Amino acid sequence: MNVDQHLKVAQWHIEQARLHATKEGYSCGCPVNEHDQKAIDAVEAGLIKEETACTVSN
């Protein structure tokens, strides 16, 4: 995939996560596949850190 395709997939996943978090009983029906599990494992292992604060300073 190219950069634009990755960003579109990420945007879709972020929206799915938002719906899971905000809509009671929401289910996207997406099974975790091998590729997604590798990403989950990398984040859980601390290889990819989730940003929790803005790192841009003025």
PDB file of N, CA, C and O in Angstrom:
ATOM      1  N   MET A   1       0.841  -1.182   0.000  1.00  0.00           N
ATOM      2  CA  MET A   1       0.000   0.000   0.000  1.00  0.00           C
ATOM      3  C   MET A   1       0.888   1.248   0.000  1.00  0.00           C
ATOM      4  O   MET A   1       2.024   1.229   0.474  1.00  0.00           O
ATOM      5  N   ASN A   2       0.333   2.328  -0.546  1.00  0.00           N
ATOM      6  CA  ASN A   2       1.064   3.589  -0.513  1.00  0.00           C
ATOM      7  C   ASN A   2       0.602   4.421   0.683  1.00  0.00           C
ATOM      8  O   ASN A   2      -0.270   3.995   1.440  1.00  0.00           O
ATOM      9  N   VAL A   3       1.182   5.595   0.848  1.00  0.00           N
ATOM     10  CA  VAL A   3       0.872   6.441   1.995  1.00  0.00           C
ATOM     11  C   VAL A   3      -0.614   6.775   2.043  1.00  0.00           C
ATOM     12  O   VAL A   3      -1.242   6.641   3.093  1.00  0.00           O
ATOM     13  N   ASP A   4      -1.179   7.202   0.934  1.00  0.00           N
ATOM     14  CA  ASP A   4      -2.592   7.576   0.888  1.00  0.00           C
ATOM     15  C   ASP A   4      -3.493   6.406   1.285  1.00  0.00           C
ATOM     16  O   ASP A   4      -4.468   6.587   2.013  1.00  0.00           O
ATOM     17  N   GLN A   5      -3.168   5.226   0.812  1.00  0.00           N
ATOM     18  CA  GLN A   5      -3.972   4.041   1.153  1.00  0.00           C
ATOM     19  C   GLN A   5      -3.866   3.717   2.641  1.00  0.00           C
ATOM     20  O   GLN A   5      -4.869   3.390   3.274  1.00  0.00           O
ATOM     21  N   HIS A   6      -2.669   3.804   3.200  1.00  0.00           N
ATOM     22  CA  HIS A   6      -2.501   3.556   4.637  1.00  0.00           C
ATOM     23  C   HIS A   6      -3.309   4.558   5.457  1.00  0.00           C
ATOM     24  O   HIS A   6      -3.956   4.184   6.435  1.00  0.00           O
ATOM     25  N   LEU A   7      -3.271   5.830   5.060  1.00  0.00           N
ATOM     26  CA  LEU A   7      -4.014   6.854   5.790  1.00  0.00           C
ATOM     27  C   LEU A   7      -5.517   6.611   5.720  1.00  0.00           C
ATOM     28  O   LEU A   7      -6.220   6.829   6.707  1.00  0.00           O
ATOM     29  N   LYS A   8      -6.019   6.165   4.576  1.00  0.00           N
ATOM     30  CA  LYS A   8      -7.453   5.865   4.435  1.00  0.00           C
ATOM     31  C   LYS A   8      -7.847   4.693   5.319  1.00  0.00           C
ATOM     32  O   LYS A   8      -8.897   4.727   5.960  1.00  0.00           O
ATOM     33  N   VAL A   9      -7.023   3.664   5.360  1.00  0.00           N
ATOM     34  CA  VAL A   9      -7.308   2.507   6.214  1.00  0.00           C
ATOM     35  C   VAL A   9      -7.258   2.927   7.683  1.00  0.00           C
ATOM     36  O   VAL A   9      -8.110   2.520   8.472  1.00  0.00           O
ATOM     37  N   ALA A  10      -6.267   3.734   8.052  1.00  0.00           N
ATOM     38  CA  ALA A  10      -6.161   4.214   9.434  1.00  0.00           C
ATOM     39  C   ALA A  10      -7.377   5.048   9.805  1.00  0.00           C
ATOM     40  O   ALA A  10      -7.917   4.902  10.902  1.00  0.00           O
ATOM     41  N   GLN A  11      -7.813   5.919   8.907  1.00  0.00           N
ATOM     42  CA  GLN A  11      -8.998   6.744   9.167  1.00  0.00           C
ATOM     43  C   GLN A  11     -10.223   5.868   9.392  1.00  0.00           C
ATOM     44  O   GLN A  11     -11.022   6.137  10.289  1.00  0.00           O
ATOM     45  N   TRP A  12     -10.376   4.828   8.589  1.00  0.00           N
ATOM     46  CA  TRP A  12     -11.509   3.908   8.729  1.00  0.00           C
ATOM     47  C   TRP A  12     -11.451   3.210  10.089  1.00  0.00           C
ATOM     48  O   TRP A  12     -12.466   3.096  10.775  1.00  0.00           O
ATOM     49  N   HIS A  13     -10.261   2.745  10.476  1.00  0.00           N
ATOM     50  CA  HIS A  13     -10.107   2.059  11.759  1.00  0.00           C
ATOM     51  C   HIS A  13     -10.377   2.993  12.928  1.00  0.00           C
ATOM     52  O   HIS A  13     -10.987   2.583  13.915  1.00  0.00           O
ATOM     53  N   ILE A  14      -9.934   4.237  12.832  1.00  0.00           N
ATOM     54  CA  ILE A  14     -10.198   5.202  13.902  1.00  0.00           C
ATOM     55  C   ILE A  14     -11.696   5.417  14.056  1.00  0.00           C
ATOM     56  O   ILE A  14     -12.198   5.476  15.179  1.00  0.00           O
ATOM     57  N   GLU A  15     -12.416   5.534  12.948  1.00  0.00           N
ATOM     58  CA  GLU A  15     -13.866   5.710  13.031  1.00  0.00           C
ATOM     59  C   GLU A  15     -14.525   4.472  13.640  1.00  0.00           C
ATOM     60  O   GLU A  15     -15.456   4.606  14.433  1.00  0.00           O
ATOM     61  N   GLN A  16     -14.065   3.276  13.288  1.00  0.00           N
ATOM     62  CA  GLN A  16     -14.619   2.058  13.871  1.00  0.00           C
ATOM     63  C   GLN A  16     -14.371   2.039  15.379  1.00  0.00           C
ATOM     64  O   GLN A  16     -15.262   1.676  16.148  1.00  0.00           O
ATOM     65  N   ALA A  17     -13.165   2.427  15.806  1.00  0.00           N
ATOM     66  CA  ALA A  17     -12.854   2.470  17.240  1.00  0.00           C
ATOM     67  C   ALA A  17     -13.754   3.470  17.951  1.00  0.00           C
ATOM     68  O   ALA A  17     -14.244   3.192  19.046  1.00  0.00           O
ATOM     69  N   ARG A  18     -13.978   4.643  17.336  1.00  0.00           N
ATOM     70  CA  ARG A  18     -14.854   5.645  17.934  1.00  0.00           C
ATOM     71  C   ARG A  18     -16.265   5.087  18.095  1.00  0.00           C
ATOM     72  O   ARG A  18     -16.898   5.283  19.132  1.00  0.00           O
ATOM     73  N   LEU A  19     -16.752   4.401  17.084  1.00  0.00           N
ATOM     74  CA  LEU A  19     -18.097   3.817  17.166  1.00  0.00           C
ATOM     75  C   LEU A  19     -18.168   2.743  18.250  1.00  0.00           C
ATOM     76  O   LEU A  19     -19.146   2.679  18.995  1.00  0.00           O
ATOM     77  N   HIS A  20     -17.145   1.903  18.343  1.00  0.00           N
ATOM     78  CA  HIS A  20     -17.100   0.887  19.407  1.00  0.00           C
ATOM     79  C   HIS A  20     -17.160   1.545  20.781  1.00  0.00           C
ATOM     80  O   HIS A  20     -17.810   1.034  21.693  1.00  0.00           O
ATOM     81  N   ALA A  21     -16.475   2.688  20.925  1.00  0.00           N
ATOM     82  CA  ALA A  21     -16.389   3.362  22.215  1.00  0.00           C
ATOM     83  C   ALA A  21     -17.644   4.155  22.563  1.00  0.00           C
ATOM     84  O   ALA A  21     -17.912   4.392  23.741  1.00  0.00           O
ATOM     85  N   THR A  22     -18.412   4.566  21.570  1.00  0.00           N
ATOM     86  CA  THR A  22     -19.516   5.496  21.839  1.00  0.00           C
ATOM     87  C   THR A  22     -20.909   4.939  21.581  1.00  0.00           C
ATOM     88  O   THR A  22     -21.888   5.487  22.089  1.00  0.00           O
ATOM     89  N   LYS A  23     -21.023   3.873  20.811  1.00  0.00           N
ATOM     90  CA  LYS A  23     -22.349   3.330  20.507  1.00  0.00           C
ATOM     91  C   LYS A  23     -22.541   2.007  21.238  1.00  0.00           C
ATOM     92  O   LYS A  23     -21.857   1.022  20.961  1.00  0.00           O
ATOM     93  N   GLU A  24     -23.474   2.005  22.164  1.00  0.00           N
ATOM     94  CA  GLU A  24     -23.783   0.797  22.944  1.00  0.00           C
ATOM     95  C   GLU A  24     -24.069  -0.375  22.011  1.00  0.00           C
ATOM     96  O   GLU A  24     -24.927  -0.274  21.134  1.00  0.00           O
ATOM     97  N   GLY A  25     -23.365  -1.472  22.194  1.00  0.00           N
ATOM     98  CA  GLY A  25     -23.612  -2.678  21.421  1.00  0.00           C
ATOM     99  C   GLY A  25     -23.105  -2.654  19.992  1.00  0.00           C
ATOM    100  O   GLY A  25     -23.410  -3.562  19.219  1.00  0.00           O
ATOM    101  N   TYR A  26     -22.324  -1.616  19.615  1.00  0.00           N
ATOM    102  CA  TYR A  26     -21.825  -1.534  18.237  1.00  0.00           C
ATOM    103  C   TYR A  26     -20.848  -2.662  17.960  1.00  0.00           C
ATOM    104  O   TYR A  26     -19.988  -2.965  18.787  1.00  0.00           O
ATOM    105  N   SER A  27     -20.979  -3.276  16.807  1.00  0.00           N
ATOM    106  CA  SER A  27     -20.033  -4.287  16.358  1.00  0.00           C
ATOM    107  C   SER A  27     -19.800  -4.111  14.868  1.00  0.00           C
ATOM    108  O   SER A  27     -20.745  -4.114  14.080  1.00  0.00           O
ATOM    109  N   CYS A  28     -18.541  -3.956  14.486  1.00  0.00           N
ATOM    110  CA  CYS A  28     -18.238  -3.804  13.066  1.00  0.00           C
ATOM    111  C   CYS A  28     -18.232  -5.170  12.376  1.00  0.00           C
ATOM    112  O   CYS A  28     -18.339  -5.251  11.153  1.00  0.00           O
ATOM    113  N   GLY A  29     -18.108  -6.229  13.155  1.00  0.00           N
ATOM    114  CA  GLY A  29     -18.107  -7.566  12.571  1.00  0.00           C
ATOM    115  C   GLY A  29     -16.785  -7.965  11.950  1.00  0.00           C
ATOM    116  O   GLY A  29     -16.700  -8.988  11.270  1.00  0.00           O
ATOM    117  N   CYS A  30     -15.748  -7.165  12.177  1.00  0.00           N
ATOM    118  CA  CYS A  30     -14.441  -7.443  11.576  1.00  0.00           C
ATOM    119  C   CYS A  30     -13.663  -8.445  12.435  1.00  0.00           C
ATOM    120  O   CYS A  30     -13.380  -8.164  13.599  1.00  0.00           O
ATOM    121  N   PRO A  31     -13.319  -9.592  11.883  1.00  0.00           N
ATOM    122  CA  PRO A  31     -12.469 -10.506  12.641  1.00  0.00           C
ATOM    123  C   PRO A  31     -11.027 -10.005  12.616  1.00  0.00           C
ATOM    124  O   PRO A  31     -10.611  -9.350  11.661  1.00  0.00           O
ATOM    125  N   VAL A  32     -10.274 -10.312  13.657  1.00  0.00           N
ATOM    126  CA  VAL A  32      -8.855  -9.965  13.669  1.00  0.00           C
ATOM    127  C   VAL A  32      -8.140 -10.931  12.735  1.00  0.00           C
ATOM    128  O   VAL A  32      -8.204 -12.148  12.910  1.00  0.00           O
ATOM    129  N   ASN A  33      -7.459 -10.370  11.739  1.00  0.00           N
ATOM    130  CA  ASN A  33      -6.695 -11.234  10.836  1.00  0.00           C
ATOM    131  C   ASN A  33      -5.216 -11.226  11.248  1.00  0.00           C
ATOM    132  O   ASN A  33      -4.837 -10.526  12.186  1.00  0.00           O
ATOM    133  N   GLU A  34      -4.405 -11.986  10.563  1.00  0.00           N
ATOM    134  CA  GLU A  34      -2.993 -12.128  10.935  1.00  0.00           C
ATOM    135  C   GLU A  34      -2.271 -10.771  10.881  1.00  0.00           C
ATOM    136  O   GLU A  34      -1.471 -10.464  11.764  1.00  0.00           O
ATOM    137  N   HIS A  35      -2.544  -9.979   9.873  1.00  0.00           N
ATOM    138  CA  HIS A  35      -1.903  -8.670   9.723  1.00  0.00           C
ATOM    139  C   HIS A  35      -2.276  -7.750  10.883  1.00  0.00           C
ATOM    140  O   HIS A  35      -1.411  -7.099  11.470  1.00  0.00           O
ATOM    141  N   ASP A  36      -3.572  -7.698  11.209  1.00  0.00           N
ATOM    142  CA  ASP A  36      -4.024  -6.859  12.322  1.00  0.00           C
ATOM    143  C   ASP A  36      -3.434  -7.335  13.642  1.00  0.00           C
ATOM    144  O   ASP A  36      -3.065  -6.514  14.481  1.00  0.00           O
ATOM    145  N   GLN A  37      -3.340  -8.644  13.841  1.00  0.00           N
ATOM    146  CA  GLN A  37      -2.796  -9.171  15.087  1.00  0.00           C
ATOM    147  C   GLN A  37      -1.337  -8.773  15.264  1.00  0.00           C
ATOM    148  O   GLN A  37      -0.897  -8.506  16.383  1.00  0.00           O
ATOM    149  N   LYS A  38      -0.579  -8.732  14.161  1.00  0.00           N
ATOM    150  CA  LYS A  38       0.816  -8.292  14.238  1.00  0.00           C
ATOM    151  C   LYS A  38       0.883  -6.848  14.716  1.00  0.00           C
ATOM    152  O   LYS A  38       1.746  -6.498  15.521  1.00  0.00           O
ATOM    153  N   ALA A  39      -0.029  -6.003  14.219  1.00  0.00           N
ATOM    154  CA  ALA A  39      -0.060  -4.605  14.641  1.00  0.00           C
ATOM    155  C   ALA A  39      -0.434  -4.502  16.117  1.00  0.00           C
ATOM    156  O   ALA A  39       0.189  -3.744  16.860  1.00  0.00           O
ATOM    157  N   ILE A  40      -1.433  -5.250  16.544  1.00  0.00           N
ATOM    158  CA  ILE A  40      -1.855  -5.258  17.944  1.00  0.00           C
ATOM    159  C   ILE A  40      -0.695  -5.705  18.832  1.00  0.00           C
ATOM    160  O   ILE A  40      -0.413  -5.083  19.856  1.00  0.00           O
ATOM    161  N   ASP A  41      -0.035  -6.775  18.437  1.00  0.00           N
ATOM    162  CA  ASP A  41       1.104  -7.298  19.214  1.00  0.00           C
ATOM    163  C   ASP A  41       2.225  -6.266  19.314  1.00  0.00           C
ATOM    164  O   ASP A  41       2.834  -6.123  20.374  1.00  0.00           O
ATOM    165  N   ALA A  42       2.508  -5.542  18.223  1.00  0.00           N
ATOM    166  CA  ALA A  42       3.567  -4.534  18.222  1.00  0.00           C
ATOM    167  C   ALA A  42       3.232  -3.402  19.189  1.00  0.00           C
ATOM    168  O   ALA A  42       4.102  -2.953  19.935  1.00  0.00           O
ATOM    169  N   VAL A  43       1.992  -2.939  19.186  1.00  0.00           N
ATOM    170  CA  VAL A  43       1.583  -1.868  20.095  1.00  0.00           C
ATOM    171  C   VAL A  43       1.642  -2.355  21.537  1.00  0.00           C
ATOM    172  O   VAL A  43       2.156  -1.651  22.406  1.00  0.00           O
ATOM    173  N   GLU A  44       1.124  -3.551  21.800  1.00  0.00           N
ATOM    174  CA  GLU A  44       1.119  -4.082  23.161  1.00  0.00           C
ATOM    175  C   GLU A  44       2.527  -4.343  23.684  1.00  0.00           C
ATOM    176  O   GLU A  44       2.760  -4.279  24.891  1.00  0.00           O
ATOM    177  N   ALA A  45       3.469  -4.638  22.785  1.00  0.00           N
ATOM    178  CA  ALA A  45       4.859  -4.880  23.181  1.00  0.00           C
ATOM    179  C   ALA A  45       5.634  -3.575  23.369  1.00  0.00           C
ATOM    180  O   ALA A  45       6.803  -3.590  23.755  1.00  0.00           O
ATOM    181  N   GLY A  46       4.971  -2.441  23.093  1.00  0.00           N
ATOM    182  CA  GLY A  46       5.627  -1.159  23.257  1.00  0.00           C
ATOM    183  C   GLY A  46       6.493  -0.751  22.087  1.00  0.00           C
ATOM    184  O   GLY A  46       7.247   0.217  22.181  1.00  0.00           O
ATOM    185  N   LEU A  47       6.395  -1.484  20.971  1.00  0.00           N
ATOM    186  CA  LEU A  47       7.192  -1.149  19.799  1.00  0.00           C
ATOM    187  C   LEU A  47       6.656   0.100  19.100  1.00  0.00           C
ATOM    188  O   LEU A  47       7.404   0.829  18.448  1.00  0.00           O
ATOM    189  N   ILE A  48       5.362   0.334  19.244  1.00  0.00           N
ATOM    190  CA  ILE A  48       4.713   1.512  18.677  1.00  0.00           C
ATOM    191  C   ILE A  48       3.973   2.178  19.813  1.00  0.00           C
ATOM    192  O   ILE A  48       3.072   1.581  20.403  1.00  0.00           O
ATOM    193  N   LYS A  49       4.336   3.392  20.125  1.00  0.00           N
ATOM    194  CA  LYS A  49       3.728   4.102  21.241  1.00  0.00           C
ATOM    195  C   LYS A  49       2.563   4.944  20.747  1.00  0.00           C
ATOM    196  O   LYS A  49       2.677   5.648  19.744  1.00  0.00           O
ATOM    197  N   GLU A  50       1.452   4.870  21.451  1.00  0.00           N
ATOM    198  CA  GLU A  50       0.310   5.701  21.142  1.00  0.00           C
ATOM    199  C   GLU A  50       0.546   7.081  21.746  1.00  0.00           C
ATOM    200  O   GLU A  50       0.876   7.202  22.926  1.00  0.00           O
ATOM    201  N   GLU A  51       0.379   8.101  20.943  1.00  0.00           N
ATOM    202  CA  GLU A  51       0.536   9.467  21.439  1.00  0.00           C
ATOM    203  C   GLU A  51      -0.665   9.832  22.288  1.00  0.00           C
ATOM    204  O   GLU A  51      -1.807   9.663  21.861  1.00  0.00           O
ATOM    205  N   THR A  52      -0.411  10.334  23.494  1.00  0.00           N
ATOM    206  CA  THR A  52      -1.495  10.740  24.369  1.00  0.00           C
ATOM    207  C   THR A  52      -1.476  12.235  24.627  1.00  0.00           C
ATOM    208  O   THR A  52      -2.348  12.760  25.319  1.00  0.00           O
ATOM    209  N   ALA A  53      -0.488  12.923  24.073  1.00  0.00           N
ATOM    210  CA  ALA A  53      -0.411  14.371  24.227  1.00  0.00           C
ATOM    211  C   ALA A  53       0.238  14.947  22.978  1.00  0.00           C
ATOM    212  O   ALA A  53       1.000  14.267  22.290  1.00  0.00           O
ATOM    213  N   CYS A  54      -0.066  16.186  22.699  1.00  0.00           N
ATOM    214  CA  CYS A  54       0.514  16.870  21.552  1.00  0.00           C
ATOM    215  C   CYS A  54       1.992  17.108  21.808  1.00  0.00           C
ATOM    216  O   CYS A  54       2.369  17.592  22.875  1.00  0.00           O
ATOM    217  N   THR A  55       2.828  16.770  20.839  1.00  0.00           N
ATOM    218  CA  THR A  55       4.258  16.951  21.000  1.00  0.00           C
ATOM    219  C   THR A  55       4.763  18.159  20.234  1.00  0.00           C
ATOM    220  O   THR A  55       5.967  18.410  20.177  1.00  0.00           O
ATOM    221  N   VAL A  56       3.826  18.919  19.636  1.00  0.00           N
ATOM    222  CA  VAL A  56       4.215  20.121  18.891  1.00  0.00           C
ATOM    223  C   VAL A  56       4.239  21.297  19.868  1.00  0.00           C
ATOM    224  O   VAL A  56       3.249  21.573  20.546  1.00  0.00           O
ATOM    225  N   SER A  57       5.355  21.970  19.927  1.00  0.00           N
ATOM    226  CA  SER A  57       5.451  23.130  20.822  1.00  0.00           C
ATOM    227  C   SER A  57       5.544  24.406  19.979  1.00  0.00           C
ATOM    228  O   SER A  57       6.052  24.391  18.858  1.00  0.00           O
ATOM    229  N   ASN A  58       5.049  25.493  20.536  1.00  0.00           N
ATOM    230  CA  ASN A  58       5.062  26.772  19.826  1.00  0.00           C
ATOM    231  C   ASN A  58       6.343  27.522  20.080  1.00  0.00           C
ATOM    232  O   ASN A  58       6.528  28.622  19.560  1.00  0.00           O
TER     233      ASN A  58
END
